Amino acid sequence: MSDRCLLIFDNCSILQEACTLFATDERPMDHFAIITAFGQDRPGIVALMADSLYRLGCNIEDTCMTRLRGEFTMMVMVRLPEGIAAEDLGRRLIPFTTPLDLAVLCRAMPDQAATRQTGLETPTFMLSVYGADHPGIVAQVARTVADFGGNITDMNTRVIGSSEVPVYVMVLEIQLPQDRQADPLKQALERLKPLLGVDLTFRPLDSVTF
């Protein structure tokens, strides 16, 4: 074999190896969707949603579910399979969810929002509010938290007691930016106590990795 043929052969081999390398490293980008489903609470809702998403090739990642009196609601973040867009997923879920009369909303989740955050630990606090039920408690507490740069990441509220003497209970999880001190917010919340007629506690929350 001539030197020229050897050179051509070597160049072809290098090109083939390069193509193989790029093909190996080239992975389809993950895309995510956020699904909200709600309806009358009954056994089997979670099983139905999980099975439906599995059949459609979705991978369940993060979930949040709760029951509000007789209604069940859930939010599910899923990784979409190749070939199914978020808009198509909502339509394909209808045959599965109709028998349980579930309302389902589905939208694409921005890739940046779906990325797991591994940055610095954010200071987290728990705020508990307890007092006679009346309009405006949530609005004024939430506005105060927002005015001091707080981000409410979780909130649970319940009306307990009798119908004659209803009592409102609210528990919030709040994150503050790294450059914000908690004392100014705590003092502002303390000033709400006589205005709203509630008891209120604000304390640091130990971080839990989950």
C-alpha positions as CSV (number, residue, x, y, z in Angstrom):
1,M,0.0,0.0,0.0
2,S,1.4,3.4,-0.9
3,D,2.1,6.2,1.6
4,R,-0.7,8.2,0.1
5,C,-3.2,5.4,0.6
6,L,-2.0,5.0,4.2
7,L,-2.5,8.7,4.9
8,I,-6.0,8.6,3.5
9,F,-6.8,5.5,5.6
10,D,-5.4,7.1,8.7
11,N,-7.4,10.3,8.2
12,C,-10.6,8.3,7.6
13,S,-10.0,6.4,10.8
14,I,-9.5,9.6,12.8
15,L,-12.7,11.1,11.4
16,Q,-14.7,8.0,12.2
17,E,-13.4,8.0,15.8
18,A,-14.3,11.7,16.2
19,C,-17.8,11.1,14.9
20,T,-18.3,8.1,17.3
21,L,-17.1,10.3,20.2
22,F,-19.5,13.1,19.4
23,A,-22.3,10.7,19.0
24,T,-21.6,9.1,22.4
25,D,-21.4,12.5,24.2
26,E,-24.5,13.9,22.5
27,R,-27.4,13.3,24.8
28,P,-30.9,14.7,24.4
29,M,-31.6,17.5,26.8
30,D,-34.0,16.8,29.6
31,H,-37.3,18.6,29.5
32,F,-39.7,18.9,32.4
33,A,-43.3,19.6,33.0
34,I,-45.3,20.6,36.1
35,I,-48.7,18.9,36.6
36,T,-51.5,20.1,38.9
37,A,-54.3,17.7,39.5
38,F,-57.3,18.2,41.9
39,G,-60.6,16.7,42.6
40,Q,-62.8,15.1,45.2
41,D,-60.7,13.0,47.6
42,R,-61.0,9.2,47.2
43,P,-58.7,6.2,47.4
44,G,-56.5,5.5,44.4
45,I,-55.8,9.0,43.1
46,V,-52.0,8.8,43.7
47,A,-51.9,5.3,42.2
48,L,-53.8,6.4,39.1
49,M,-51.6,9.4,38.5
50,A,-48.3,7.4,39.1
51,D,-49.4,4.6,36.8
52,S,-50.6,7.0,34.1
53,L,-47.4,8.9,34.0
54,Y,-45.4,5.7,34.0
55,R,-47.4,4.3,31.0
56,L,-46.7,7.6,29.1
57,G,-42.9,7.3,29.8
58,C,-42.6,10.1,32.3
59,N,-40.3,10.0,35.3
60,I,-41.8,11.5,38.5
61,E,-39.2,13.7,40.3
62,D,-40.7,16.1,42.9
63,T,-44.2,16.0,44.3
64,C,-46.3,17.9,46.8
65,M,-49.8,16.6,47.7
66,T,-52.4,17.5,50.3
67,R,-56.1,17.3,51.2
68,L,-58.2,20.4,51.8
69,R,-61.2,19.1,53.6
70,G,-62.9,16.9,51.0
71,E,-60.7,17.9,48.1
72,F,-57.4,16.4,47.1
73,T,-54.7,18.4,45.2
74,M,-51.3,17.5,44.0
75,M,-48.4,19.0,42.1
76,V,-46.0,16.8,40.3
77,M,-42.8,17.6,38.5
78,V,-42.0,15.1,35.8
79,R,-39.1,14.5,33.3
80,L,-40.7,14.2,29.9
81,P,-39.8,11.3,27.6
82,E,-38.4,12.1,24.2
83,G,-41.2,12.9,21.7
84,I,-43.8,14.2,24.2
85,A,-44.2,17.9,24.9
86,A,-45.9,19.3,28.0
87,E,-48.9,20.4,26.0
88,D,-49.3,16.8,24.6
89,L,-49.0,15.3,28.1
90,G,-52.0,17.1,29.5
91,R,-54.1,15.8,26.6
92,R,-52.8,12.3,26.9
93,L,-53.6,12.2,30.6
94,I,-57.4,12.9,30.0
95,P,-58.4,9.2,29.3
96,F,-56.7,8.1,32.6
97,T,-58.1,10.9,34.8
98,T,-61.6,11.2,33.6
99,P,-63.0,8.1,35.5
100,L,-62.0,9.8,38.8
101,D,-63.2,13.2,37.6
102,L,-59.8,14.9,38.1
103,A,-59.1,18.3,36.7
104,V,-55.5,18.3,35.3
105,L,-53.4,21.2,34.3
106,C,-50.0,20.8,32.6
107,R,-47.4,23.2,31.5
108,A,-43.7,23.2,30.5
109,M,-41.2,23.9,33.2
110,P,-38.3,26.2,32.3
111,D,-35.0,24.2,32.2
112,Q,-33.4,26.7,34.6
113,A,-36.3,26.3,37.2
114,A,-36.0,22.5,37.0
115,T,-32.3,22.5,37.7
116,R,-31.4,21.2,41.2
117,Q,-29.8,24.1,43.1
118,T,-26.6,23.3,44.9
119,G,-25.6,26.8,46.0
120,L,-25.1,28.3,49.4
121,E,-27.5,27.3,52.2
122,T,-30.4,29.8,52.5
123,P,-31.4,30.8,56.0
124,T,-34.8,29.3,56.7
125,F,-37.3,30.2,59.4
126,M,-40.7,29.0,60.6
127,L,-43.5,31.4,61.4
128,S,-46.5,30.1,63.4
129,V,-49.7,32.3,63.8
130,Y,-52.6,31.4,66.0
131,G,-55.7,33.5,66.8
132,A,-59.3,34.2,66.3
133,D,-60.3,33.8,62.7
134,H,-61.0,36.9,60.6
135,P,-60.3,38.3,57.2
136,G,-56.8,39.8,56.5
137,I,-54.5,37.6,58.6
138,V,-52.8,35.9,55.6
139,A,-52.7,39.1,53.6
140,Q,-51.0,41.2,56.2
141,V,-48.6,38.6,57.4
142,A,-47.6,37.7,53.8
143,R,-47.1,41.4,52.9
144,T,-44.9,42.0,55.9
145,V,-42.7,39.0,55.0
146,A,-42.4,40.2,51.4
147,D,-41.6,43.8,52.4
148,F,-38.5,42.5,54.2
149,G,-37.3,40.3,51.3
150,G,-38.7,37.0,52.7
151,N,-39.8,34.2,50.4
152,I,-42.6,32.0,51.6
153,T,-41.7,28.5,50.4
154,D,-44.4,26.5,52.3
155,M,-47.7,27.5,53.9
156,N,-50.4,25.5,55.7
157,T,-53.5,27.0,57.2
158,R,-56.5,25.5,59.1
159,V,-59.6,26.8,60.7
160,I,-60.2,24.9,63.9
161,G,-62.5,25.2,66.9
162,S,-66.3,25.5,66.8
163,S,-68.3,27.4,64.3
164,E,-69.2,29.8,67.0
165,V,-65.6,30.5,68.0
166,P,-63.4,29.7,64.9
167,V,-59.6,29.7,65.5
168,Y,-57.1,30.3,62.7
169,V,-53.8,28.4,62.6
170,M,-51.1,29.2,60.0
171,V,-47.6,27.8,59.7
172,L,-45.2,29.3,57.1
173,E,-41.7,28.3,56.0
174,I,-39.7,31.5,55.1
175,Q,-36.4,31.9,53.4
176,L,-34.4,35.1,53.7
177,P,-31.6,36.2,51.3
178,Q,-28.0,35.7,52.5
179,D,-27.6,39.5,53.0
180,R,-30.7,40.0,55.1
181,Q,-30.9,39.8,58.9
182,A,-33.9,38.2,60.6
183,D,-34.3,40.7,63.4
184,P,-36.0,43.5,61.4
185,L,-38.6,41.0,60.1
186,K,-39.1,39.5,63.5
187,Q,-39.7,43.0,65.0
188,A,-42.2,43.8,62.2
189,L,-44.1,40.6,62.8
190,E,-44.2,41.3,66.5
191,R,-45.9,44.6,65.7
192,L,-48.7,42.7,63.9
193,K,-49.7,40.8,67.0
194,P,-51.9,43.5,68.6
195,L,-53.2,44.6,65.2
196,L,-54.4,41.2,64.2
197,G,-55.1,39.8,67.6
198,V,-53.0,36.8,67.2
199,D,-50.1,34.9,68.9
200,L,-47.0,34.6,66.7
201,T,-43.7,32.8,66.9
202,F,-40.8,33.2,64.5
203,R,-37.7,30.9,64.9
204,P,-34.9,29.5,62.8
205,L,-35.6,26.2,61.2
206,D,-32.9,23.6,61.0
207,S,-32.0,22.7,57.4
208,V,-32.9,19.2,56.3
209,T,-31.5,17.7,53.2
210,F,-34.1,15.7,51.3
